[in-house]
Amino acid sequence: MPHFIAILAVYTILSASALSILPDNLINTIDKGGIAVLPNFLSPSQVSRLRADASNLYRDGCFTVDALAGYGAKAGARDKSKFDPSKDRAVLPAYIPSQKKNGPFVSGTLGDVDGRRQLTSTVAALRSDLAKSLGRPGLDTPDGGDNHELSFTRFGPGAMLARHVDEHHEEVKGRAGWSRPTRRSISWLIYLNEEDWDPTLDGGHLRTYERKVSSAYSVGSRDGDLQLGWLVPTTNDPKERPVFLDGRRGGISGKCALYIDSDDGGRKVYLTKEFDSDPYLHLTSDYFVQNLLIKDHELGTRFHYVEQPKSKLTEYLGVDVGEQIKDVAPLGGTLVVFDSVALPHEVMPTLTRERWAASGWFHEEQQPCCRQILL
């Protein structure tokens, strides 16, 4: 059975040697943990064509409702018989990992095949550009059917997504974290809304939680170790420092330690002694890491998770004061790109209209599973 990646290769008509798609300032924004926003990435005619295709395929029943949006979660919890799928999030995927088969997005018989092929070629060129510009060559060397997630998405009136990050360290996900050969590295989406979309009246913003001080170092991962948190700046050390989790100490999965980059970026500076991922990385909080894991009190007070595990304790302790809100209006043709690990975000409710987009994630290889796993 052909994989989506093979189809993607057939569709790719733009050379990786083409001129850079994103300017240097946006590449630096992604690299340092912010959100890159490029208006008019697609022309109004391209947006209209793709939206018409997505809308027609939705009306024909080709989309799948995932009930992950805020509307679906709340309606299903109250009374499943009252759930209205038209008000939730629906997707038209290119590949369905759970079934290990191609999805309707890459069908050669459904809808505007040529329009989707052109979009796929454009996105493939973006992927090659980011692989080179960000120094992440793994983005451009896919080796499986689900290394690039791509879909049309539709948010019905009232749909939203709560705050989250798109990828987590393997140890935070438990054993399931080692079950996939790849992980999400870069998140992207292109809005396909009508030209008269009014952000004030129609809603649907992408709300991001950027750092007030831009990271002094590249975010996301270091030698395969994914980022878990931040050390906020101080008067004596004005650098915002990403904190990474080494979850393979001694070659054993589950033996962990936190570290930062040295000032010159050439070595790892460990903040903690070894600890077990379970229970220390589950049902924990900034306060726990600050006071129990990081032995240096001054450094400990600077630590904050990228995204704290959800619990009553973290709700009580409040938000990270090192964050600031940045909203992106879902205007047709706008491209947004950000690191999948480092940037918390949410989708604000759409109000009365359908919110359309093409979206996905570029993958990189995940760390191989250790030969020994801590039980």
N, C-alpha and C positions, 0 to 999 in steps of 0.2 A: 504494500500500500504506500503510495507516495506521501512524503511528509510535506508539511507546510513550507519548511525551509527550502525544499527543492523547488516548489512552486515560486517562492519568493525569488530564488536565483533566476528563474526563467523570466520573471517580470522585471528584473533589474536591468534598466537600459541606460542609467546614468553612471558614468565612471567615477570611481572613488578618487580619481586624480583631478576632478573638477574643482573649480574655485570653492573656497570655504563657504558653507551656507550660512553659518552664524558668525557675526563679527567677534573680534577678540574680547571685547568687554563682556559679551554674553557668555562666552566660553569660560571666562574667569569667574563670572557670577555663579555658574553651575559648579565649577571646581571648588569654590569656597562656600558652597552650601545654600546659595540663594536660588531664586526662580528666574529663569530667562524668559522674557516675553517679547515676541516678535510679531507686531501687527502686520496684516496684509501679506502673510506668508503664502496664502492662496488667494487668487483673484476672486472677485465676486461671482464671475461666471463659473469658476471651478467649484466654489462653495455651493452655489445654487444647484449645480449638476449632482454633486455628491449628496446633498441634503434630499433632493428629489428621489435619488436611488434608495437612500436609507429609509425615507418615509414610505415609499412604495413597498419595500421589502418588509417593513414593520406591518403595514396594512395587510400584506399577504401571509402574515403569521410566521415569518422566517426568524424573527427575533426570539430570544429566550429571556424571560423575566427571572432575575436572580433574587429578588426580595432582600437585597443587601442594603438598599437605601433606607433612610430613616422612616419613610412612610411605611414600607413593607414590614420593617421590624416591629413598629408599633401596632399596625393594623393586625398583623398575624398574631401578636401576643394577646391582643384583646379578643378577637374573634375571627378565625380563619375564613368563615363564611362571608365576612364583610370585606375581605381583602379585594381591592380593585387593582388588577395588574396594570391598568392604563396609567396609574398614578405612581408607579414605581420605576426602578431602573431596568432597562432591557438592553441586551447586547446581541450583536451579530458577529460572532468570533470567526477568525481565520483558522483557528485550530482548537480542538477540544481535548485537552490533556487527559481528562478522566476516561474518555473513550478512545484515545489514541487514534484520532482520525481528523481529517480536514473538516473545517466548519464551512458554513454557507458563504462567508465573505469571499472565499477563493473559488466558489462555484463558477464553472464556465457556462452555465445555463441560466442563472438567476440574475435578473435585473441588468444594470448597466455594467457589464463585465469590463469594458474598456476603461470606463471612468475609474473603477476600483484598481485596475492594473496601473494606471497612471499614478494614482495616489500611492500605491505600494512601491513604485519605482522612486518616487520623491522621498518617501520615508526611508527606503534603503540607502539612498544617497546621504540623507541626514545621519543615518547610523554610521556610515563609513567616515563621514566628516567628524562626528563626535569621537569615534575610536581613535582617530589621529590627533585631533585637537586636545582631547583630554588625557591622552597617553593611556588609553584603555584598549589595547589591541584586541582583547578578548571579545569586545563588542562586535568585531567584524569577522569573527571566525566561528560561526554557528556550527554545531555538531549534532543537532537533533530537531525534532519536530516542534518543540515548544520553546525554543530559544528566543523567539521574538513573539510577544503577544500583540495582536492587532485586532481591532474590532471597530464597528460602529457602535455608539452608545446613545441611548435615548433616556432622558429623565422626564417623566411625566409631571404634570402640575402637582406641586407639593413634595416631590422627591428631593432627598438630600442624602449626604453621606457624613457621618460623624467624623470627628478628628481621628487621624491615624497616620501611620507611615506605611509605605508600600512594601518594605522589606525589613526583615529582622535577622539578627544573628542566629545561626543554626542552633546554638545552645539555648536561646530563649524559647525556641519552638519545640524543644525536647527532641526525642528521637526522630520525629517527623521532619525535623530540620535537615537531616542528612539523607532524606529519601529522594532528592532531586539532583541531577547532575549540574544544574545551573541555578542561578538566582537573579532576581531583578537588580539591575544596575542603574538604568536611566529611565525615568518616567516622562512620557510626552503626551500631548494631545493637541488637536487642531479643532477649533470650534467651527461648527457648520450652521450657526443660527442665521435667521433672516437679517437683512440689512437694517431693518427698523427696530432691532432689539434694543430696548431701553433698560439698562442695568438697574435703574431706580425702580421702575414699574414692574419689570419682569424677573428680577433677581437672578439666581443661579450663579453667583460669583464663586470662583475658586478662592477660598481663604487660606493663606499660608502663614506659617509662624516662623519667620526668619529670625536670625540672630541680630541683635541691635548692633553688635560689632562683628564685622565680617571675619570669618575664620582666617587665622594666620597660616593655615596649612590646608592641603587638599583634604576633602571630606570623603566619607563613604566607606572606604576600606583601606587596609594597609597590609600588603602581603597576604591577602585573603581573609584577614581578620576584619570583621565588620565593626563599624562605629557603634558605640552604645550610648555615649554621652558627650558632655562638654565640661571643660574647666573655664569658668567665666573670667574675664580680665579683672585685674586689681591694679592699684597704683604702682606697686612694685613690679608687677608683670602684666603689662597692658595687652597681652595677646589672648585672643579667644582660641582655645586649644581643643581640637577633637580628641575624644578618649575612645580607645579601641579595646576590644575584648579578645584576648588570646585564650581560646577555648580548648587548646590542645597541648597543654603543658606536659612535658615528658612523653609526648606521643599518645596521651590518653584523653579521649573526648570526655568533657565534663570536668577536667582539672583546669581551672581558669585563673586569669589575672588580668587586671586592667593596666593599660599603659598609654603614654602620650609620646609624641615625637620629641627628640632632643631639639635644642634651639637651632642647630644647623640642619635638622631633618635627617641626619645620617644614622641614628640609632634609636632604639626603644628605651624609654625611661619608665620603669614599672612603678605603679602607684600603690599596688597591693601585694601581699603575699598570695600564695595559691589558695584558692577556695573552690568548693564544689558548686557546680551550676545549680544543682537541686539540693537544698531549697533556696540558696542565696539569690538566684536570679528570678525567682517566682514569688509573687505576692510581696514585692519589696518596694522601696521608694527612694527618692533622693536622700531623705533623712537617714535611712538605713545605711546607704553606701557612704555618705558623708561621715558618719559617726562610728561605724563598725568595720567597714572594709578598708577604707583608706586610713592608714595609720598616722600620717602627717595631718594634724588638725587643720592647719592653715590651707593645705591643698584640699582637704576634705570638704571644707565649707564652700569651696568653689564648684563642686561637682553638681551637675544636673543631667538627668537622663535626656536623650533626644525625645523619647516618649515614655513616660513612666508607665509601668504596668497599672491597669485600671483596678482601683479598689477604693473603699470608703476612706482609707487612710490618705491616699494621694488626693482625693477630692477635698479632704479636710485641710491638708497642708497647702493647697493652692497651686498657683501656676508658677512657671519659671520666669523670673523678672528679667532675664536676659533675652527674652523673646520680644518681637514686635509683629503686629499683624500687617500683612500686605494682601489686599484683595485684587483679584484679576477679573475683570468683566469678561463674560463669555461672548465677545464680539466675533462675528463670522470672519474666518480667514486667519485669526490670531493663532500663532503657535506658542505653546509653553513647554519648557523642558526643565527638569530638575533631577537631582540625585535621589534615587529611590529609598536610600537609607536615612539620609540626613535631614530631610525637610518634612515636618508634620504639616498636615493640611486637612481641609474638609471642604465639602461642597455645600454651599448655602442653598436653602430651598428655592426651587423655581416657584413662581407665583401662579400664573394663569396659563402659561404656554409650555410647549414641548422644548426641551433643551437638547440639541443635537451636537455630536462631536465624533471625530475619529480619534481613537486613543490606543495606547499600548505601552509596553515596557521592552526595552532592549536588555538582553541577558548577558551575563558573563559566567564562566565556569565557577562552580562552587568548589570550596576546599574539598578534597577527597575525604571520605569518612576514615577516621582513625582505625587502626587495626584493633585497638582496645577501647572499649566504651565503659565508662564508669557506671556501675549499676546503682 
